[in-house]
Amino acid sequence: MSSLPNRRQFFGAALAAAAPMVIPAHAPGLGGTVAPSEKITLGVIGIGPRCTYDLQAMLKLPDVQCVAIADVQASRRDAGKLLVDQYYENKDCRLYRDFRELLDRPDIDAVLIATGDRWHAAASMLAAEAGKDVYSEKPCGITINLCRQLAETMKSRDRIFQAGTQRRSVPNFQQAAAIAHSGKLGKLKTMYASVYVPTLDNSWLPAQPSPNRDVCDWNLWLGPAAWRPYNSEYVAGKWRGYYDFDSGARLLDWGAHTVDLCQWANQSDETMPVTYEPFANGVNCEYQNGVRLVLDFLPNPFGDRGPNWITRLGTCPVRFVGEDGWLETGDSGETEVSSDALKRDLQDAAAKVKGLDVSDHARNFFDCVKSREQTVSNPEVMRNSHVTCHAAALSWILQRKLTIDPQTMEFVGDDEANQLRSRPERDWH
């Protein structure tokens, strides 16, 4: 990060001449109308399938203007520019191979970061250092320490941050948390979070010749991850499941959402479970208040859920069980409950928005960019739910019970687990 000011000075004059003239939203005069000078200017870092989904929702917001895209792959840069330019019916979207050049632009207010997992924390922190607000896809950090550092950086730099755990902004999940908070389930006893079966793959794909960096910058694609030879499968999106690139042995792929929803239901956004113990098909976690959180491994997450889940409720299901009843909900938008009395509390409107929809979550982010209030998936919320997932993953990797201090986020009496709270980072500069 210490190299960033020098890069800003180096690029400043050239960018001032080359970039389209857009007045940032933090300039005086931002009001209720949406004149061009009052729009929030957005840059995109990493544009693949998920980012395209996010960006399509953001382009529809009348007070947001996407002005730049950075990606290490030329094909993805070009596809992103086509999407943006066709929407705005102009050719103004600028492209960058190196996202640091995008961050050097003083006219950009906020960034959407949707790289692979290995880059989320580093890119977010660099963006904060450059004075940008950040919407980051999840998982936001691939280690416990990166999640902590990311939260601390956003606070010290006074930046608005939204983790891409969009189910906090989807009606049926909001309703489920509200019912848990209301006491209508009775005292919460057990919460179930569906997750993938974890994997721990340290193999390498066969080496292939690296392409020209203007076609695909392999060094920048790897970023802080450990070096390995180029293979086109990685950059095509098949990096998932490899430990060097992935988060928490894949437990955060769904756990970043489902564990986050359980944290919310238990009103535990400021803390996390203290014990983590693996069993044959998951990890049992327990909070200081005695509530149990079960991370349930789903061998077929997109098909039959087996006896523990209601398959028709869709992906990313969660279940909250109290002394007086239970509820289960998922991405279908529907919710099942244990009694007719609870059924009367359900709102039909909740089923109209699906769990993948990012529209309301993006709206919350940009509203907070203006108001400077905290987002629904703010850095503290992200840190505690992500660290919960990472701690569960480490208990599975080490195959033993772990106890964590929620304040220091250090494991009690386990040096090996504490060493695994971070990973060596490659010098990619």
N, C-alpha and C positions, 0 to 999 in steps of 0.2 A: 504493500500500500504506500510505502514511503516514496515510491517512484512516481506516483500519480501527479503531484504538483508540477514536476518537471515536464511530464507529458502534456499537462494542461497548457503550460506556457508554450511548449513547442507547437501544439496544434492550434492554439488560440487564434492567431492571425489568419491562418489558412481557412479555418472553419468559419470565421466571421464573414469571409468573402464568399465562401462556397455554399453555405447553408441557406435555405429559404428563410426569409425574415418572418419569424413568429415571436410575438411578445408573450413571455411566460405568464401563467395564471397568477403567480405571486406578485406580479407588478401591481401598483396601485390601481384601483378602479374596478376590481372584480365585483360584480353585482349580480342581480337576479337574471338579467338578460344574458344572452349567449352571443355576444359579438365575437368576431374572430380573435380579437386581442384578449378576450376574457376566457378563452378555452384553456383547459388543462392540456398541456402538450405532453405527449406520451412517446417514449422510445421503447422498442422491443428488443430483448436480448435472448436469442435462441428461439427459432420458430420452426416447430414441428407440428405433428397432428394435434396435440393438446393445446399448444399455444394458438394454433389457428382457431380452435373452438373458443378459447378465451377471447381472442382478438375480435372475432366476429360479433361477440356480444358487446365488447367495448366500443367498436366502431359505431354502433347504433346510438350511443349516448351523445346527446346534442352538445354537451359541454366538454367533450374530449376530442382531441385531434391527434391522431398518430402521425408522427413526422419522420420517424427513422426506424430502421431495423438493422440489427447486427446478428450475424450468424457465421460460423466458420465454414459452412458449405454454400457454395455459389448457387446450387439448385434451390436450396431452401430460401436463400435471400431473394432470389428472383421470384419465387412463388409468393413470398410475402409481399413484395412490392406490387405484384400484379393484383393481389387481393385488395390492398389498401388503395392503390391508384384507381382501380375500377370502382370502388365504393365512393371515393371522393370525386371521381371524374376529372382527375388531373394527373400529373406526373411528378408530384412534389416529394414523395417519400424517398428519403436518402438511404443508401445502403452502406454498411460497413462490415468488413471481415473481422476486425478487432473491436470488441465492444467498448474498449477504453476510449476510442475516438468518439463514440456516441456519448459516453459520459462526460467528455470534455466540452460538449456543447452547452453553453449557459442558457439556451432557450428551452431546454427540456426540463419539465417539472417532475415527471414521474416515469418509472420504468416498469414494464412487465417482464419478469425473468422466468423463462420456461425452458432452460437448458436441461441437460441431464442432471441427476442428483448431485454428482460430484462438484458441480459449479454453483449450486444455489446459494450457499452461505457466502462463499468468496465474492461472487458477483454482487450479492446484496450488500455486503459490507463496503465494497468499492463504490457502489452506487451511493450509499449513505455518506461516505467520505466526500463524494463529489456533489453533495447537496440535493440528491434526488430522493423522493419518496418511492417506496418499493411495494409492488404486488409480486410475491414470489410463489411459484408453484411449489407444491410439496413433493417429497419431504424437503424441508427447508435447510436441513443440515444433516450430514451423514454420520456425525458422531455427537456424543453428549457435549463435549467441549465446544464444538462448532455451534450447536444450538444455544449454548450459554453466551458465547462470544457475539453471536448475531444479535441476541436480545440486548446485550450490553451496548453494542455499537449503535443500535437504533435509538436507545435511550440517550446515550452521550451526545449523539449527533442531532437529537431532537427531530427525528424523521418519522413520518407515518409509514407503518408497515402492515400489510395484510398477508397472512399465510393463505395459500390457495385451498384451504379446507372449507369449501363452499357450502357444505351441508349445514353449517351454522346459519346460513341464510335461506334455507329451503323449508317451506312451511311445515311439512309433516315431521321433520326432525325438530324444528322449533317447538311444535306442539307437544311432541314426546317429552322434551326436556321440561316444558312448562307443567305437564301433568306430574312428572316426577317431583318437581319443586312444590307442587300444590299439596302434597301429602295424600293424594287420592289413591296412591298405591300402598299407603302405609309407610312405615319406615323402610327405606331401601335396604335390601339384604345382599343381592348379587346382581351384577351387571355383566352382560356378555357382549364382547366385541369380536366380530368375525375378522379373521386375517388369513392371508395366504399361508400355506405350509412353508416354513422357512427353508432357505437353501444356503449353502456355504460352498461356493465354487471359486476356486483360485486358479483354474486352468486358463490357458491362453489359446485363442484361435490361431490357425496357421498364419505366419507372417506373409504379407503381400507388399509390393512396392508402394511407398507412400506417394500420393498424388501431388501435383503442384499445389502449393499452399493457397493459391487463389481459387482453386477448385475445392479443396478441403484442407484446412490448416490443422494437421494432425496434432502438432504440439499444443496448439490452443484448444483443440477439442479435448485432449487429455487434461489440460489445465493442472490443478493441484493433485490429481490422481497419480498413482505410481505409473512409471513408464512401462509400456509394452509395445510390440510392433503393430503396425497398422493392419487392420482387416476391415474390408468394406461392410461386413456384417455389423460391426459395432456402430458405425455412423448411420447405418440404416435403421437403427433403433433396437438392435438385438444385444445391447449392452446389459440389459436387465438380468439380474441373477448372478452376475460376477461381483464378488465381494469388493473389489477395488472401485467399482462404479456405483454400487447400490447402497441402500440404507438399511442397517439393522437386519441383515439376512432376509430382506424383502418383507419383514414384518411391518414396515412403515408404508408399504404400497397401499394397503387398506387401513392399517392401524392408525396412520396419521389422521384418518377420518373417524373411524369407529371408536378408537380409544379417546379421541378428542370429544366425541359426543357423550361418552360415558363420564369423562371428567366434568363436562357441563352438567349432566343430569345429577351428579353427586355434589354439585356446587363446590368443586375442588380445583377451580382454575388457578388458585394461588398455591397449590401443593401438588402432591402425587402419591401413589401407593408407596409404602415403605418396604414391603417384602415382595419377592418375586421367586416363584418356585415352578420349574418345568414339570410337566407330566406327559403322558404318552401322546396326547392330542392337543396340547396347548400349554399355556403358562397361567398359573394362579397368582394373582397379585392381591395385596390387602392394604387398605388405607388405615391410618391411625384411628379413624372412627369405627373400624370394624367391618366396613363395607368391603365386599369381595368383588374384584374385577377379573373376569376370565377371558383371556385371549384364546379364542377357539380356532384351531387350524382347520381350514376347509380344503379338502383335497380336490374338490370340484367347485370352485367359487362361482362359476358361471352356469352351473347345472344343478343337479339334485343336491340339496343341502344336507340330506340325511335327517335323522330323527330330531336333531336339536333346533332346527330352523324351519320356518315356513317358506318354502321355496318361491312361491308366487310373489313374495314381497320384494323380490329383486336383489340386486347386488348391494354390498356394504350394509347388511342388516345389523341392528343392535337390539338387545332385549334388556329391559329393566324389570327386575323382580323385587317387589316389596312384600311386607307382611300381609297386605290385604289384596294384592292383585299384581298383574304383570301386563306389560305391553311390549309389542315388537313392531318395528318399522324398518323400511328399507327404501331403495331407490325407485320402486314402483310408485311411490307417493302414498301408498295405502298404509294403514296401521291396524293391527289386530290387538285386541285387549281381552282380558279374562272375564269380564262381566258386562251385563247389559247397562249397568249404571255407568261404567266407564265409556261404553259405546256412545251414550248420549252426549258425552263431552267432546267427541271427535267432530271436527269440522270437515264437511265434504270438500271444501275448497282446497284442502291440503293436497289432494291427489292431482291437482292440475299442474304442478311443477315437479319435475323429476330431479333426482339427486345429482345429476351431472350438470345441471343448469347453473351457470356462473353469473347470470344477469344481476340478481339482487346483491350478490357478494361484491361484484365490481362496483355497483352503485354505492354500496356502503364505503368502499375504499375511496372513491373519488369525492364523496361527500365529506369524508374525514380529511382528505387533502385540503379541502377548502376550510373546514371548521377547525382543524388541528386537534380534533378529539380522537380518542383511541378507537380503532376498528374492532369489529366483533372477534376477529382472529388476530389479535394484537401480539406483540413479541412475547409477553409473559404467557399468554394462553398457548402460543405455539411452543415455547420452550418447555413448559411443564408436560404437555401431552406428548411431544416428541421424545423427551427424555424418558417418560414412562415406557414408550415403545422400545427405545434403545436398551433400557435396563432389562426389559423382558427378553429382548433378543440376546443379550449377553448371558442371561441365566440359561437360555436354551443352548447357546454355543458352549458354555462351560459345563452345562448339565449339573447345576447345583443351585441351591437356594442362595439368593443375594438379598442383602439389606442395604438400603440407601438412605442417606440423610437428605431429606427434601430441601434443606436450606443450602448445604454445601454441594449437593449432588455428587457426593463421594460415597463409595461403597464401604461399609463398615467391616474392617478386618479382612479385606480381600485385595491384596496388592495386584494380583493378576487382572481382576476385573477393573481396578482403577487405571491400570495401564491401557486397557482397551477403551477407555473413555475418549481417546484421541487416536489419530493415525498420523504417521509421517506424511508431510506434504512435500511434493516435488517442486523445485524452483522452475516454474514454467515461463518466467518473464523473458 
